[in-house]
């Protein structure tokens, strides 16, 4: 006895551990399993309630409807010369029909093997009551003294002297209800057991891919960008989630790589001018402080490197402000030709000393609406980018074309172009198509990121077209309404 008790306790503990392992209180599997189980209980409760409360009422309603249908058929098929022509209607509907011709004292009855009530003569209470009422139709509910059961009677006046009495016996429902209830007990047990089992497998099937995706997502959160999300289930929503997470993983991986490159590149660009400033300062202090010409050259180098350092810091601050704050644009009308010429003139020294050629094509008048200072930054950075990457002929074209509601602004270089699979990355900070950072001769390496942020804040269309003969950066500005 003690051994059996120990086995039962051990089995109970195993079942408890299994349920705790498989079904956590707030897990998806538990919720699905509970939902299916509760749904089964709800359906069974409805069946029990209907069978025990409404079965008798429904049965009476059904038999009443049968009598009404039979009465309609009887009216359509009525033949005064043949009172025995209703046998088919009675047999088809499982009812009894009596026809009584009061004027000629004729009588016909059908189908009394159904346990119906027989009227027999005119003095029967129901028959007498209906004939004297002068009504066309009337319904009665009586106790059949012969069979001791309820009987529904539908009285119908067919013509001035002919009456039909349609009646059906209501079989006592007590025994039927008892049988149904006994049957429902077994049905309930079977359905509950099946719902537990089916609910378990369905919940595990639906929750298994979610659990796997969740585990992989934790790896991604820990910085493992090599994880690949997948699902063996052909469920649309889960497949959509897998695709989204794989896309997110790819984007996070690129962002992480860009962050590392950004830190390395900024450190490089900060370190280089600082090193040169320190070196030339020490040179002035120790070697050239007495030689005016060399001292001035060294000091000019220090000033140039300080200016470059200042430019880099200002560009980083500008980019941070553009990307983190709400756009604070000062929209105004200005002459885009005049602004572009002003910027090109800033590079005049490159034309004189290094042979760069700037070609500027434009309509006679170009008035636009935008933030003048921000568009100045955009054009300056695009021209500066073209200077860094143009070909040996050192030619840069700046073209303004009039469109319907906009002006198209283009900057073209004659360099080797950008590979098609890398075009979408060029707007990233410090991205270079050779994948290696080099200190730009004219700029800080984040100019295109500034261009992107400014044009996005303006809501302007922008982009780049590239081939082996060079690249064209473009953007659109709305025409002035003045």
C-alpha positions as CSV (number, residue, x, y, z in Angstrom):
1,X,0.0,0.0,0.0
2,X,2.8,2.3,0.9
3,X,4.6,1.5,-2.4
4,X,1.4,2.4,-4.4
5,X,1.1,5.7,-2.5
6,X,4.7,6.6,-3.3
7,X,4.2,5.8,-7.0
8,X,1.1,8.1,-7.1
9,X,2.9,10.9,-5.3
10,X,5.9,10.5,-7.7
11,X,3.6,10.5,-10.8
12,X,1.8,13.6,-9.5
13,X,5.1,15.4,-9.0
14,X,6.1,14.5,-12.6
15,X,2.9,15.8,-14.0
16,X,3.2,19.0,-12.0
17,X,6.8,19.5,-13.3
18,X,5.7,18.8,-16.8
19,X,2.9,21.4,-16.7
20,X,5.2,24.0,-15.1
21,X,7.9,23.4,-17.8
22,X,5.5,23.3,-20.8
23,X,3.1,26.0,-19.6
24,X,4.2,29.2,-17.9
25,X,1.4,31.2,-16.5
26,X,1.6,34.1,-19.0
27,X,3.1,32.3,-22.0
28,X,1.5,32.2,-25.5
29,X,1.2,28.4,-25.3
30,X,-0.7,28.6,-22.0
31,X,-3.1,31.3,-23.3
32,X,-3.8,29.4,-26.5
33,X,-4.4,26.2,-24.6
34,X,-6.7,27.9,-22.0
35,X,-8.6,29.7,-24.8
36,X,-9.3,26.5,-26.7
37,X,-10.3,24.7,-23.5
38,X,-12.6,27.5,-22.3
39,X,-14.1,27.6,-25.8
40,X,-14.9,23.9,-25.6
41,X,-16.4,24.4,-22.1
42,X,-18.5,27.3,-23.4
43,X,-19.9,25.2,-26.3
44,X,-20.7,22.3,-24.0
45,X,-22.4,24.6,-21.5
46,X,-24.6,26.0,-24.2
47,X,-25.6,22.5,-25.2
48,X,-26.4,21.6,-21.7
49,X,-28.4,24.7,-21.2
50,X,-30.3,24.3,-24.5
51,X,-31.1,20.6,-23.9
52,X,-32.4,21.1,-20.3
53,X,-34.1,24.5,-20.5
54,X,-35.3,25.1,-24.1
55,X,-35.8,21.6,-25.5
56,X,-39.5,21.3,-24.5
57,X,-40.3,24.8,-25.7
58,X,-38.5,24.3,-28.9
59,X,-40.4,21.0,-29.5
60,X,-43.7,22.7,-29.0
61,X,-42.7,25.5,-31.3
62,X,-41.7,23.0,-33.9
63,X,-44.9,21.1,-33.7
64,X,-46.9,24.3,-33.9
65,X,-45.1,25.3,-37.0
66,X,-45.9,21.9,-38.5
67,X,-49.6,22.4,-37.8
68,X,-49.5,25.8,-39.5
69,X,-47.8,24.4,-42.6
70,X,-50.3,21.5,-42.8
71,X,-53.1,24.0,-42.5
72,X,-51.7,26.0,-45.4
73,X,-51.4,22.9,-47.5
74,X,-54.9,21.8,-46.5
75,X,-56.4,25.2,-47.7
76,X,-54.7,24.9,-51.0
77,X,-55.7,21.2,-51.6
78,X,-59.3,21.5,-50.2
79,X,-61.9,19.6,-52.3
80,X,-65.4,19.8,-51.0
81,X,-66.5,16.7,-53.0
82,X,-63.7,14.5,-51.6
83,X,-63.2,14.8,-47.9
84,X,-60.8,11.9,-47.8
85,X,-58.1,13.6,-50.0
86,X,-55.9,14.7,-47.1
87,X,-54.3,11.4,-46.2
88,X,-51.1,12.4,-47.9
89,X,-50.8,15.7,-46.0
90,X,-51.4,13.9,-42.7
91,X,-49.0,11.1,-43.3
92,X,-46.3,13.5,-44.6
93,X,-46.4,15.7,-41.5
94,X,-47.1,13.0,-38.9
95,X,-50.4,14.6,-37.8
96,X,-54.1,13.8,-37.7
97,X,-56.7,15.6,-39.7
98,X,-60.5,15.5,-39.2
99,X,-62.9,17.1,-41.7
100,X,-66.4,17.9,-40.6
101,X,-69.2,19.1,-42.9
102,X,-71.7,20.6,-40.5
103,X,-74.5,21.2,-43.1
104,X,-74.5,17.7,-44.5
105,X,-73.3,16.1,-41.2
106,X,-70.4,14.4,-43.1
107,X,-67.2,13.3,-41.3
108,X,-63.7,12.1,-42.4
109,X,-60.6,11.4,-40.4
110,X,-57.1,10.4,-41.2
111,X,-54.0,8.9,-39.6
112,X,-55.1,8.2,-36.1
113,X,-52.2,5.8,-35.5
114,X,-50.2,8.9,-34.3
115,X,-51.8,9.0,-30.9
116,X,-54.0,11.9,-31.8
117,X,-57.3,13.1,-30.2
118,X,-60.5,12.0,-31.9
119,X,-63.4,14.4,-31.9
120,X,-66.1,12.1,-33.3
121,X,-69.3,14.2,-33.1
122,X,-70.4,17.8,-33.2
123,X,-70.9,18.0,-29.5
124,X,-67.2,17.7,-28.7
125,X,-66.2,20.8,-26.8
126,X,-63.4,22.0,-29.2
127,X,-65.5,21.4,-32.2
128,X,-68.5,23.0,-30.7
129,X,-66.5,26.0,-29.5
130,X,-64.9,26.7,-32.9
131,X,-68.1,26.2,-35.0
132,X,-70.0,28.7,-32.7
133,X,-67.1,31.2,-32.7
134,X,-67.5,32.1,-36.4
135,X,-63.7,32.4,-36.6
136,X,-61.6,31.3,-39.6
137,X,-58.7,29.9,-37.5
138,X,-58.1,29.1,-33.9
139,X,-55.5,27.1,-31.9
140,X,-56.1,24.9,-28.8
141,X,-53.8,23.2,-26.4
142,X,-55.5,20.3,-24.6
143,X,-54.8,17.1,-22.6
144,X,-55.6,14.0,-24.6
145,X,-57.6,11.8,-22.2
146,X,-56.9,8.7,-24.2
147,X,-53.1,9.0,-24.2
148,X,-52.7,11.3,-21.2
149,X,-50.4,13.7,-23.1
150,X,-50.6,17.3,-24.4
151,X,-52.2,17.8,-27.8
152,X,-52.1,20.8,-30.1
153,X,-55.2,21.4,-32.1
154,X,-55.4,23.8,-35.1
155,X,-59.1,24.5,-36.1
156,X,-59.6,25.8,-39.6
157,X,-62.8,26.9,-41.5
158,X,-62.6,25.7,-45.1
159,X,-66.0,27.1,-46.3
160,X,-69.3,28.1,-44.9
161,X,-70.1,24.7,-43.5
162,X,-66.9,22.7,-43.6
163,X,-64.3,22.7,-40.8
164,X,-60.9,21.0,-40.5
165,X,-59.4,20.0,-37.1
166,X,-55.7,19.3,-37.3
167,X,-54.1,17.9,-34.2
168,X,-50.7,16.5,-33.2
169,X,-49.7,14.7,-30.0
170,X,-46.8,16.1,-28.0
171,X,-44.7,13.2,-26.8
172,X,-43.6,13.6,-23.1
173,X,-40.0,15.0,-23.2
174,X,-38.9,13.9,-19.7
175,X,-37.5,10.6,-20.8
176,X,-35.9,12.1,-23.9
177,X,-34.3,14.8,-21.8
178,X,-32.9,12.2,-19.4
179,X,-31.5,10.2,-22.3
180,X,-29.9,13.3,-23.8
181,X,-28.4,14.4,-20.4
182,X,-26.9,10.9,-19.9
183,X,-25.5,11.0,-23.3
184,X,-24.1,14.6,-22.8
185,X,-22.1,13.5,-19.8
186,X,-20.1,11.1,-22.0
187,X,-19.9,13.6,-24.8
188,X,-18.7,16.3,-22.3
189,X,-15.9,14.0,-21.0
190,X,-14.8,13.0,-24.5
191,X,-14.8,16.6,-25.8
192,X,-13.0,18.0,-22.8
193,X,-10.3,15.3,-23.0
194,X,-9.9,16.0,-26.8
195,X,-9.8,19.7,-26.2
196,X,-7.0,19.3,-23.7
197,X,-5.0,17.2,-26.1
198,X,-5.7,19.2,-29.3
199,X,-5.2,22.5,-27.4
200,X,-1.8,21.3,-26.2
201,X,-0.6,20.4,-29.6
202,X,-2.0,23.5,-31.3
203,X,-0.5,25.8,-28.6
204,X,2.9,24.1,-28.9
205,X,2.8,24.3,-32.7
206,X,1.9,28.1,-32.7
207,X,4.2,29.1,-29.8
208,X,7.3,27.0,-30.8
209,X,8.4,29.4,-33.6
210,X,7.7,32.5,-31.5
211,X,9.8,31.0,-28.7
212,X,12.7,30.3,-31.1
213,X,12.4,33.8,-32.6
214,X,12.4,35.3,-29.1
215,X,15.6,33.3,-28.2
216,X,17.3,34.5,-31.3
217,X,16.2,38.1,-30.6
218,X,17.9,38.0,-27.2
219,X,21.2,37.0,-29.0
220,X,20.7,39.9,-31.3
221,X,20.2,42.2,-28.3
222,X,23.5,40.9,-26.9
223,X,25.3,42.1,-30.1
224,X,25.4,38.8,-32.0
225,X,24.7,40.1,-35.5
226,X,25.4,36.7,-37.1
227,X,22.2,35.2,-35.9
228,X,19.7,34.4,-38.6
229,X,16.0,34.3,-37.9
230,X,14.0,31.5,-39.5
231,X,10.8,29.5,-39.1
232,X,9.7,26.1,-40.3
233,X,6.0,27.1,-40.0
234,X,4.1,28.3,-43.0
235,X,2.3,31.1,-41.1
236,X,2.1,34.4,-42.9
237,X,2.4,36.7,-39.8
238,X,5.3,34.6,-38.4
239,X,7.1,34.7,-41.7
240,X,6.6,38.5,-41.9
241,X,8.1,38.8,-38.4
242,X,11.1,36.7,-39.4
243,X,11.7,38.9,-42.5
244,X,11.4,42.1,-40.5
245,X,13.8,40.8,-37.8
246,X,16.3,39.7,-40.4
247,X,16.1,43.1,-42.1
248,X,16.5,44.8,-38.6
249,X,19.5,42.6,-38.0
250,X,21.1,43.7,-41.2
251,X,20.4,47.4,-40.5
252,X,21.8,47.1,-36.9
253,X,24.9,45.3,-38.2
254,X,25.5,48.1,-40.7
255,X,24.8,50.8,-38.0
256,X,27.3,49.1,-35.7
257,X,29.9,49.0,-38.4
258,X,29.3,52.6,-39.3
259,X,29.6,53.6,-35.6
260,X,32.9,51.9,-35.3
261,X,34.1,53.5,-38.6
262,X,32.8,56.9,-37.4
263,X,34.7,56.7,-34.1
264,X,37.9,55.6,-35.9
265,X,37.6,58.2,-38.6
266,X,36.8,61.1,-36.2
267,X,39.7,60.0,-34.0
268,X,41.9,60.0,-37.0
269,X,40.8,63.4,-38.2
270,X,41.1,64.9,-34.7
271,X,44.5,63.3,-34.0
272,X,46.1,64.4,-37.3
273,X,45.7,68.2,-36.9
274,X,46.4,68.0,-33.2
275,X,49.6,66.1,-33.9
276,X,50.7,68.6,-36.5
277,X,49.8,71.6,-34.3
278,X,51.9,70.2,-31.5
279,X,54.8,69.3,-33.8
280,X,54.9,72.7,-35.5
281,X,54.5,74.5,-32.2
282,X,57.4,72.6,-30.8
283,X,59.4,73.4,-33.9
284,X,58.7,77.1,-33.5
285,X,59.7,76.9,-29.8
286,X,62.9,75.0,-30.3
287,X,64.2,75.6,-33.9
288,X,62.6,78.4,-36.0
289,X,61.7,81.0,-33.4
290,X,64.6,83.2,-34.6
291,X,64.0,82.6,-38.3
292,X,61.1,84.9,-39.2
293,X,60.3,83.2,-42.6
294,X,60.3,79.7,-41.3
295,X,58.5,80.7,-38.1
296,X,55.7,82.3,-40.1
297,X,55.4,79.2,-42.3
298,X,55.1,77.0,-39.2
299,X,52.6,79.3,-37.6
300,X,50.5,79.4,-40.8
301,X,50.5,75.6,-40.8
302,X,49.3,75.6,-37.2
303,X,46.5,78.1,-38.1
304,X,45.5,76.0,-41.1
305,X,45.3,72.8,-39.1
306,X,43.4,74.6,-36.3
307,X,41.0,75.9,-39.0
308,X,40.6,72.3,-40.3
309,X,40.0,71.1,-36.7
310,X,37.4,73.8,-36.2
311,X,35.7,72.9,-39.5
312,X,35.4,69.3,-38.5
313,X,33.9,70.1,-35.0
314,X,31.5,72.5,-36.6
315,X,30.4,69.9,-39.2
316,X,29.8,67.3,-36.4
317,X,27.8,69.8,-34.4
318,X,25.8,70.8,-37.5
319,X,25.0,67.2,-38.3
320,X,24.1,66.4,-34.7
321,X,21.7,69.4,-34.6
322,X,20.1,68.5,-38.0
323,X,19.5,64.9,-37.0
324,X,18.4,65.3,-33.4
325,X,16.2,68.4,-33.4
326,X,13.1,69.5,-35.1
327,X,13.8,71.3,-38.3
328,X,14.2,75.1,-37.6
329,X,14.2,76.4,-41.1
330,X,14.0,80.0,-42.1
331,X,12.2,79.8,-45.4
332,X,12.8,82.8,-47.6
333,X,12.9,83.8,-51.3
334,X,16.4,84.2,-52.8
335,X,18.4,84.1,-56.0
336,X,19.9,80.6,-56.5
337,X,22.2,81.8,-59.3
338,X,23.8,84.5,-57.1
339,X,24.2,82.1,-54.2
340,X,25.9,79.5,-56.4
341,X,28.3,82.0,-57.9
342,X,29.2,83.1,-54.4
343,X,30.1,79.5,-53.5
344,X,32.0,78.8,-56.7
345,X,34.1,82.0,-56.0
346,X,35.2,80.4,-52.7
347,X,37.1,77.8,-54.7
348,X,38.7,80.4,-57.0
349,X,42.1,79.5,-55.6
350,X,41.8,76.0,-56.9
351,X,41.2,77.4,-60.4
352,X,44.4,79.5,-60.2
353,X,46.7,77.1,-58.4
354,X,45.6,73.6,-59.3
355,X,43.8,74.0,-62.6
356,X,40.2,73.1,-61.6
357,X,37.5,74.2,-64.1
358,X,34.0,75.1,-63.0
359,X,31.2,75.2,-65.6
360,X,28.0,76.9,-64.4
361,X,24.8,76.6,-66.6
362,X,21.5,78.2,-65.6
363,X,18.4,80.0,-66.8
364,X,18.3,83.8,-66.7
365,X,16.3,84.0,-63.4
366,X,16.2,81.4,-60.7
367,X,14.2,82.4,-57.6
368,X,13.5,79.7,-55.0
369,X,11.9,79.3,-51.6
370,X,14.1,77.6,-48.9
371,X,16.5,78.3,-46.0
372,X,19.3,80.2,-47.7
373,X,22.0,79.3,-45.2
374,X,21.2,75.6,-45.2
375,X,21.1,75.5,-49.0
376,X,24.4,77.2,-49.0
377,X,25.8,74.3,-47.0
378,X,24.2,71.8,-49.4
379,X,25.7,73.4,-52.5
380,X,29.1,73.9,-50.9
381,X,29.4,70.3,-49.8
382,X,28.3,68.9,-53.1
383,X,30.8,71.0,-55.0
384,X,33.5,70.1,-52.4
385,X,32.6,66.4,-52.9
386,X,32.9,66.8,-56.7
387,X,36.4,68.4,-56.2
388,X,37.6,65.4,-54.2
389,X,36.4,62.8,-56.7
390,X,36.5,64.4,-60.2
391,X,38.7,63.0,-62.9
392,X,42.1,64.1,-64.2
393,X,40.6,66.9,-66.3
394,X,39.5,68.4,-62.9
395,X,36.2,69.6,-64.4
396,X,33.1,70.2,-62.3
397,X,29.7,71.1,-63.9
398,X,27.0,72.9,-62.0
399,X,23.6,72.9,-63.8
400,X,20.3,74.5,-62.9
401,X,17.3,73.3,-65.0
402,X,13.8,74.8,-64.8
403,X,10.9,72.3,-64.4
404,X,7.2,72.7,-63.9
405,X,7.1,73.7,-60.2
406,X,10.7,73.2,-59.2
407,X,14.3,73.9,-60.2
408,X,16.6,70.9,-60.6
409,X,20.1,71.6,-59.3
410,X,22.9,69.2,-60.4
411,X,26.6,68.9,-59.6
412,X,28.6,66.6,-62.0
413,X,32.1,65.3,-61.7
414,X,34.2,63.4,-64.2
415,X,35.5,60.7,-61.8
416,X,35.4,56.9,-62.0
417,X,31.8,56.8,-60.6
418,X,30.3,54.8,-57.8
419,X,29.4,51.1,-57.9
420,X,25.7,50.6,-58.1
421,X,25.6,48.4,-55.0
422,X,27.3,51.2,-52.9
423,X,25.2,54.2,-54.0
424,X,22.7,53.8,-51.1
425,X,25.6,54.0,-48.6
426,X,27.3,57.2,-49.8
427,X,25.0,59.4,-47.6
428,X,26.4,57.7,-44.5
429,X,29.0,59.5,-42.3
430,X,32.6,58.8,-43.5
431,X,31.5,56.3,-46.1
432,X,34.1,55.8,-48.9
433,X,33.7,53.6,-51.9
434,X,37.1,52.2,-51.4
435,X,36.1,51.1,-47.8
436,X,39.1,52.9,-46.4
437,X,39.2,56.2,-44.7
438,X,41.5,58.9,-46.0
439,X,41.8,62.4,-44.9
440,X,40.0,64.5,-47.5
441,X,42.0,67.3,-48.9
442,X,39.0,69.7,-48.9
443,X,36.5,68.7,-46.3
444,X,35.7,66.6,-43.3
445,X,34.2,63.4,-44.7
446,X,30.6,64.1,-43.4
447,X,29.5,66.6,-46.0
448,X,27.0,64.3,-47.7
449,X,25.4,63.4,-44.4
450,X,24.8,67.1,-43.8
451,X,23.4,67.4,-47.3
452,X,21.0,64.5,-46.7
453,X,19.7,65.9,-43.4
454,X,19.2,69.4,-44.8
455,X,17.3,68.2,-47.9
456,X,15.2,65.8,-45.8
457,X,14.2,68.6,-43.5
458,X,13.2,70.7,-46.5
459,X,11.2,67.7,-47.9
460,X,13.1,68.0,-51.2
461,X,13.7,65.2,-53.7
462,X,17.4,64.4,-54.0
463,X,19.7,61.6,-55.1
464,X,22.7,60.6,-57.3
465,X,23.2,59.1,-60.7
466,X,26.5,57.5,-61.5
467,X,28.4,55.8,-64.3
468,X,32.0,55.0,-65.2
469,X,32.2,58.6,-66.7
470,X,31.3,60.3,-63.4
471,X,28.6,61.0,-60.9
472,X,25.8,63.5,-60.8
473,X,24.4,64.6,-57.4
474,X,21.0,66.4,-57.7
475,X,18.2,68.0,-55.6
476,X,15.1,70.0,-56.3
477,X,13.9,73.3,-54.9
478,X,10.4,74.8,-55.2
479,X,10.0,77.9,-57.3
480,X,9.3,81.2,-55.6
481,X,5.6,82.2,-55.7
482,X,6.6,85.9,-55.7
